[in-house]
Amino acid sequence: MSDRSGSTPGFSATVPPPGPDDPRLAALLQRCTFPPVGTDPDAGGAPSGSPGAASTPEATAAGGRPAVGATVSAAGRQAMPGRNHTVGQHHATRPHDAAGQQASAGPHDSVGETGSLDVAVSGGPDSTALLALALATGAPVNVHHVDHGLRPSSVDDAGFVEELSAHWGASFVVHRVTVTEGGDLERRCREARLSVLPPGCLTGHTADDQAETVLLRLMRGTGPVGLAAMDPATHPLLGLRRSETVALCVVLGVRPVRDLS
């Protein structure tokens, strides 16, 4: 999907991918709240990839997550084993605690088993900027794309995110979900996403999203608890405006997905 014209999602293969010490992202990265990375929580704090960090072929085949044999990506292409392309489960759920309640994400749960970052990427400008800035931290990045199956073009969106992830050097997994029937489509889609994303997965909400959320909750008469701000630990772009994520995509040569559903 590189070098396509018009409004079709795509990217320029001639523009260098984002990375550590990237001057195009340095100023924005300073205003983000990404969790500390570079250590393996399961190896006593040893740096990822160091002699003290455990590493197996299964763990490293897909950016620190077990690789799934030969699978078919959302774009319909067969992904060979070990190519960082896997297909998630349709009805995976978050872990539950002893009381049966859904376990909440800790402040740094977005750091994967090998010091990697889990990020949710729809392909829109905010999540694309999130992916770029996550890569700028220098940590390995695991991209999670959720296909809600609400539009025929959703398969193309997944294919775009997959190709962009590969071009930028991030691992990729697509989660296909079934959205339940009923009212409030936005809420049902959000619940479907949360059922498959790993705990603490980073999302690309910006200051604009936070302001809109607070305003909507005020209009609904939500109390003080409901008006609590989004957690910067899992929303690292709250210090940025939406216009800045759009501008960053232009700088990086990316035409992001436009969700018109």
C-alpha positions as CSV (number, residue, x, y, z in Angstrom):
1,M,0.0,0.0,0.0
2,S,3.0,2.3,-0.4
3,D,3.0,5.3,-2.7
4,R,-0.7,5.3,-3.5
5,S,-2.4,8.5,-4.6
6,G,-5.6,10.2,-3.5
7,S,-7.3,9.6,-0.1
8,T,-6.6,5.8,0.0
9,P,-4.6,4.9,3.1
10,G,-0.9,4.4,2.3
11,F,2.6,5.5,3.0
12,S,5.7,6.6,1.2
13,A,8.4,4.0,1.1
14,T,11.0,6.7,0.5
15,V,10.4,8.5,3.8
16,P,12.6,7.1,6.6
17,P,10.7,5.2,9.3
18,P,10.5,6.7,12.7
19,G,13.1,5.6,15.3
20,P,15.1,6.5,18.4
21,D,16.7,10.0,18.4
22,D,14.5,10.9,15.4
23,P,14.6,14.8,15.2
24,R,11.1,14.7,13.5
25,L,9.6,13.3,16.7
26,A,11.9,14.6,19.5
27,A,9.8,17.6,20.5
28,L,6.5,15.7,20.5
29,L,8.0,12.8,22.4
30,Q,9.0,15.1,25.3
31,R,5.3,15.8,25.8
32,C,4.3,12.2,25.9
33,T,4.0,9.8,28.9
34,F,5.3,6.5,27.6
35,P,6.1,4.0,30.4
36,P,9.8,3.1,31.2
37,V,11.1,0.6,28.8
38,G,14.3,-1.4,28.2
39,T,14.1,-3.9,31.0
40,D,12.5,-7.3,31.2
41,P,10.2,-7.6,34.2
42,D,10.6,-11.3,34.2
43,A,14.4,-11.2,34.3
44,G,14.9,-9.3,37.4
45,G,15.2,-5.9,35.6
46,A,17.9,-7.1,33.2
47,P,17.9,-5.2,29.9
48,S,16.0,-6.9,27.1
49,G,18.3,-9.0,25.0
50,S,21.0,-9.0,27.7
51,P,22.5,-12.3,29.0
52,G,20.2,-12.0,32.0
53,A,17.0,-11.8,30.0
54,A,15.2,-15.0,29.0
55,S,14.7,-15.4,25.3
56,T,13.2,-18.3,23.3
57,P,12.4,-18.6,19.5
58,E,8.7,-18.7,20.4
59,A,8.9,-15.5,22.4
60,T,10.9,-13.5,19.9
61,A,9.2,-14.7,16.7
62,A,6.5,-12.0,17.1
63,G,8.0,-9.2,19.1
64,G,8.0,-11.0,22.4
65,R,4.7,-12.9,21.8
66,P,4.3,-16.5,20.8
67,A,4.1,-16.9,17.0
68,V,1.1,-18.7,15.5
69,G,2.2,-21.2,12.8
70,A,1.2,-20.2,9.3
71,T,-1.8,-17.8,9.6
72,V,-3.8,-15.7,7.3
73,S,-3.6,-11.9,7.8
74,A,-6.6,-9.6,7.6
75,A,-5.5,-8.6,4.1
76,G,-5.9,-12.2,3.0
77,R,-2.2,-13.0,2.6
78,Q,-0.7,-16.0,4.1
79,A,1.9,-15.1,6.8
80,M,4.8,-17.5,7.1
81,P,5.8,-18.7,10.6
82,G,8.1,-16.2,12.3
83,R,7.2,-13.2,10.2
84,N,5.7,-11.2,13.0
85,H,2.1,-11.6,11.7
86,T,-0.5,-13.4,13.8
87,V,-4.2,-13.5,14.1
88,G,-5.7,-12.9,17.5
89,Q,-8.6,-14.8,19.1
90,H,-12.2,-13.5,18.4
91,H,-13.3,-13.7,22.0
92,A,-10.3,-13.4,24.2
93,T,-10.9,-11.7,27.5
94,R,-8.8,-9.8,30.0
95,P,-7.6,-11.8,33.1
96,H,-9.8,-11.7,36.1
97,D,-8.8,-11.5,39.7
98,A,-9.7,-13.9,42.5
99,A,-13.0,-12.1,43.1
100,G,-14.0,-12.6,39.5
101,Q,-13.6,-9.0,38.6
102,Q,-11.8,-7.9,35.5
103,A,-8.2,-7.1,36.4
104,S,-7.3,-3.5,35.9
105,A,-4.1,-2.5,34.1
106,G,-1.2,-1.4,36.3
107,P,0.7,1.8,35.4
108,H,3.3,0.0,33.4
109,D,1.4,-3.1,32.2
110,S,1.8,-1.9,28.6
111,V,5.4,-3.0,28.8
112,G,5.5,-6.5,27.3
113,E,7.3,-9.5,28.5
114,T,10.6,-8.5,26.8
115,G,10.4,-4.8,27.5
116,S,8.3,-4.1,24.4
117,L,5.3,-1.8,24.1
118,D,1.8,-2.9,23.2
119,V,0.0,-0.3,21.2
120,A,-3.5,-0.2,19.7
121,V,-3.4,1.0,16.1
122,S,-6.6,1.5,14.0
123,G,-4.7,3.2,11.2
124,G,-6.2,6.7,11.9
125,P,-3.9,9.7,12.5
126,D,-3.9,9.5,16.3
127,S,-3.0,5.8,16.5
128,T,-0.5,6.1,13.6
129,A,1.2,8.9,15.5
130,L,1.1,6.7,18.7
131,L,3.0,4.0,16.8
132,A,5.6,6.4,15.5
133,L,6.2,7.9,18.9
134,A,6.3,4.5,20.6
135,L,9.1,3.5,18.1
136,A,10.9,6.7,18.9
137,T,11.3,5.5,22.5
138,G,13.6,2.8,21.2
139,A,11.5,-0.1,22.6
140,P,10.3,-3.0,20.5
141,V,6.6,-2.3,19.6
142,N,3.8,-4.8,19.3
143,V,0.9,-3.4,17.1
144,H,-2.6,-4.6,17.9
145,H,-5.3,-3.9,15.3
146,V,-8.9,-4.7,16.1
147,D,-11.1,-5.5,13.1
148,H,-14.8,-4.8,14.2
149,G,-16.1,-6.1,10.8
150,L,-18.5,-3.2,10.5
151,R,-17.4,-2.1,7.1
152,P,-16.3,-4.0,4.0
153,S,-13.2,-1.9,3.9
154,S,-12.1,-3.0,7.4
155,V,-10.1,-5.8,5.9
156,D,-8.2,-3.1,3.8
157,D,-7.6,-1.1,7.0
158,A,-6.0,-4.1,8.7
159,G,-3.9,-4.7,5.6
160,F,-2.7,-1.1,5.6
161,V,-1.7,-1.2,9.3
162,E,0.0,-4.6,8.8
163,E,2.1,-3.2,5.9
164,L,2.9,0.0,7.8
165,S,4.0,-2.0,10.9
166,A,6.3,-4.2,8.8
167,H,7.8,-1.1,7.0
168,W,8.4,0.6,10.4
169,G,9.8,-2.6,12.1
170,A,7.0,-3.3,14.5
171,S,5.3,-6.7,15.1
172,F,1.7,-7.0,14.2
173,V,-1.4,-8.9,15.3
174,V,-5.0,-8.5,14.1
175,H,-7.9,-9.3,16.5
176,R,-11.2,-9.9,14.7
177,V,-14.2,-9.4,16.9
178,T,-18.0,-9.6,16.7
179,V,-19.8,-6.5,17.9
180,T,-22.9,-7.4,19.9
181,E,-26.3,-6.0,18.8
182,G,-28.1,-3.2,20.5
183,G,-27.8,0.6,21.0
184,D,-24.8,2.8,21.6
185,L,-22.6,1.4,18.9
186,E,-19.5,3.3,20.2
187,R,-19.8,1.7,23.6
188,R,-20.3,-1.8,22.1
189,C,-17.2,-1.4,19.9
190,R,-15.2,-0.2,22.8
191,E,-16.2,-3.2,24.8
192,A,-15.3,-5.5,22.0
193,R,-11.9,-3.9,21.7
194,L,-11.2,-4.2,25.4
195,S,-12.1,-7.9,25.3
196,V,-9.1,-8.7,23.1
197,L,-6.5,-6.0,23.7
198,P,-3.8,-6.9,26.3
199,P,-4.1,-5.2,29.7
200,G,-2.5,-1.8,29.7
201,C,-2.4,-1.6,25.9
202,L,-1.5,2.0,24.9
203,T,-4.1,4.0,22.9
204,G,-3.8,7.2,20.9
205,H,-6.2,9.5,22.7
206,T,-5.2,13.1,22.6
207,A,-6.1,16.2,24.6
208,D,-9.0,16.8,22.2
209,D,-10.4,13.3,23.1
210,Q,-10.1,14.0,26.8
211,A,-11.9,17.4,26.5
212,E,-14.7,15.8,24.5
213,T,-15.0,12.9,27.0
214,V,-15.3,15.3,30.0
215,L,-17.8,17.5,28.2
216,L,-20.0,14.5,27.3
217,R,-19.9,13.2,30.8
218,L,-20.9,16.6,32.2
219,M,-23.8,16.7,29.8
220,R,-24.9,13.3,31.1
221,G,-24.7,14.4,34.7
222,T,-21.8,12.2,35.6
223,G,-20.4,12.6,39.2
224,P,-16.8,13.4,40.2
225,V,-15.7,9.8,39.8
226,G,-17.0,9.6,36.2
227,L,-15.2,12.9,35.4
228,A,-11.8,11.6,36.3
229,A,-9.3,12.3,33.5
230,M,-7.9,9.5,31.3
231,D,-4.8,7.8,32.7
232,P,-1.6,9.1,31.1
233,A,0.0,5.7,31.8
234,T,-2.1,4.1,29.1
235,H,-2.9,7.3,27.1
236,P,0.6,8.7,26.4
237,L,-0.6,11.3,23.8
238,L,-2.8,13.4,26.2
239,G,-0.3,16.2,26.0
240,L,-0.8,16.5,22.2
241,R,-3.5,18.0,20.1
242,R,-5.2,16.1,17.3
243,S,-3.9,18.6,14.8
244,E,-0.4,17.6,15.8
245,T,-1.0,13.9,15.1
246,V,-2.4,14.8,11.7
247,A,0.6,17.0,11.0
248,L,3.0,14.2,12.1
249,C,1.5,11.8,9.6
250,V,2.2,14.3,6.8
251,V,5.8,14.6,7.9
252,L,6.2,10.8,8.0
253,G,4.6,10.4,4.5
254,V,1.5,8.5,5.8
255,R,-2.1,8.9,4.6
256,P,-4.0,7.4,7.5
257,V,-7.3,5.6,7.5
258,R,-10.5,7.7,7.5
259,D,-13.2,6.0,9.4
260,L,-16.5,7.2,8.0
261,S,-18.7,4.6,9.7
